[in-house]
Amino acid sequence: MQNQNVIPLHQGRDALLGHDQTELADLFETLPLPERSPEGPWHGTLMAITGLQRLPRGLRAGLARVLDTPVNPWRGKTFDGDRGSNLWLPGLNRHFAHYRVEQRDSPVDGRPVLWLDYDEADNPRPVRGIRGEARWLRTGVLLCRMNRQDRGGRLHTLLYFTLSRPDHG
Amino acid sequence: MAERLATLVIGSGFGGSVVAHRLTAAGERVTLLERGPWRDTQPMRRRGLPDRRPLPAGAGFCHHLLYRLSGPAGLRLPASNSGLFDIHYDPAMSLICSSGVGGGSHVYSAMNTRPARSDYWDGHADGVDAASMEPHYDWMLGVMGARAPATGEGVPGFTGDDLRDHPQLTAELDQPPLGFDFDGARFRDNSYFGSPTGEKRTLDDLLLAPALEQGLDLRAHQEVRGIATTGETPYRYRVQVHDHERKRMHYLLAERVVLAAGTLNTLKLLFASRAAGELGALPGLGLGFSGNGDQVALWWCHDESDLSAGTPTHGRLSLRGAGDEPYITRFGFNGIDRMPLPEPLRRKLRHQAILVCMGEDGANGRLSWHRGRLRVAYDPARNPVLGQINKTLKAIGQGTNTSVRFLRRRPFTVHPLGGARLASPPEEGVVDACGRIFGHDGLHVADAAALPAAPGRPPSMTISAWPAHVSDHLLTTGETP
C-alpha cells in the first residue's frame, strides 16, 4: 500500500486536478456562495470530466493540465451583471454560449448556489440544456459544476471547472 | 453530503488522545482522525478492536517500519500506510515522528517526567503558569501509572543496579518514572519499535479505547491534508481528508478543530493552509522550533550482561561528579529479536548500548515553507547545550575506555517542539493561553508544536499537560459547539 500524496494538499486549484466527480461533489457541497456576483473575465480550468473518471489520479491531473493550455479553445467565462458568456481563443466566436446568472438553491444538494442557465434563445439547441453551478473555493477562485438537464428535468454532471480571477490564478 | 462535525481532533498521540479523552468524558461529541492504523498489541486484541496492523517485526519489519520519508528538493520515498515512523530529512535538523493510533506512545521510551525547570510554564502568556499546569502533570502521571524502578527490585539493566559500583559512572540521580507495567513483565520487546505485549503503556489502551466506550468517534487511516475557513457559522472550518483505505479524498465541516497531529504534521498543515491563502498571515508560524537538545550515541561498551532486556530505557546515568546535566539515559537494543539481522550481529548488539541525551536548547530554530516543503533552520552554534552533550559523551567514552560514537554534524530529533508556540503577542507565536490560534476562534493547537520552550527532559508529560489545559479551557469557557 503506497502513500498517494506525500505533500499536504489543499483546496487550491492545482490540488483539485486529480479529484474525481465524487470527491469534487463532496467539496462543492461544503462551499459558500460568492460574497458578491463575479464580474468581468475569469480564467477557466476543466477537471473531472465524465468518461475519464476511471483513469488513475495522476493521469486525470495531467490531462487537466493539458486542457489548461491553448490545446483547449475554451478559456473561461465573463460575467456582466445577471448575464454572462463563455470565452474562447481568439479567432473563434469569442463569446459563444451565453447564460443567465441567478442565485438559487441547487437541485443537486439543496444548498445556495450561483446558477448559470443556458436556456437562452440565441444559444444552439444542444447548449440550452446546460446548467452551471458556482460557489467560492477561496478568494478569487470559484469551483463550478457543469450539468446537462435531460428532457425529464434531471441533471447529469458532465464535469467540474474552476474560474479564477486574473489576479488569483 | 459532507459530514458536519462538532469537534474534530486531528491526531491521536500525546496531544490528541488527551483532548479526545477529556472532551468525550465530559459529554462532548468528538471525532478523531488518525492517519495510521490501530496497532496489533495484546491490549488491543483483548479489547477486540478490528483491523489492527502489526508493529515492525520479522519479515515484515521493513514494511511496517516507515510511514513516510520526506525532505527538501522533493525527496520522497514510497512507504507503507501502516508504517510506524515518519521521517523528515533536513540538513539542518532531521525530524522523526510516529504514526498510528496512540501516536508517539508506541515508540517513546516511556519516561514520564516534568520539565527541567520548575518555572517552565511561567512568563509566556497570561493564563498559563507552572502552578496551573501542575494538576495536569499529576493527572497524566496517574493515567500512565508511572513509577521509577527501585534499586534491588531486579529490573534487568536498571542503571541504579548496574552502575552502583561503577568507578566512573553513577546512577544516583532522579530516575525517570516509567509508564510501564512491571507486574509480570518479560522485559523484552518494549522498545522504539513498539511493545506488542503491552508492557509499555500506550495511549490507545489507556485513553482512546476507553473513550470509544464513552462515544468517541475514532477513525483510523484518515489523513488530514488541509484546513480552510468557511466564513460561515456554525461550521467554521472545512477539512480535506485523504482516506488511505478507500484511496480517495473527502471533505468535512467542523465547528471546532483541534490540531494535534504532532509537531511535524501540525506545522505542515498550518503552513500548507496559510500558503493556500487560508488562516491569514500567522506571523509567528515557524518560530521557536526546538529539537529538545536530542543527541543519540552508540555506546560500544561490550557489557557482560544482555542489555537488550529491560524496560524501554535502563535509566539515567552521568559521570561521577559531573552533576545533573545533561540528561543522559542508557538503552539496550531492546526488541532486537524482532529485527531481521544476522545472528552474529544480533549476538554482538545484545551487549552494546545506546545513550540518549536531552537538554534545554534555546528553542531558536525556525521552520519555513518553500514550494510545498518544510524547511528547517537550526544553528547548533547558538545552542551550547549541544556542545555540552557532545563533550559529555566524549568524556564517557574516555572515562570508561570504551567507544561512544555519535553524529556531530547531522542533528536530528525525535522530540520536535514549537513552531506554533504559545506566546503573548501574535508576532512571536501562534496560539494564545487557551491554545487558540490567534484570530481563529474554534481552531486550536494541542500538541508539542505549541510548547513555548524546550523542556530539556523527555517531553511526553509536558506535551500531555498542554492538551489537558486546552481541554479544560474548551470545557469551562463556554467555547463549545
Interface residues (C-beta under 8 A of the other chain):
Chain A: M1 Q2 N3 Q4 N5 V6 I7 P8 L9 H10 Q11 G12 A15 H19 D20 T22 E23 D26 L27 E29 T30 L31 P32 E35 D109 R138 T139
Chain B: M1 A2 Y67 R68 S70 R76 P78 A79 S80 N81 S82 R225 G226 A228 T230 G231 E232 Y235 R238 Q240 H242 H244 K247 R248 M249 H250 Y251 L252 L253 N265 K268 L269 A272 S273 A275 A276 G277 E278 G372 R373
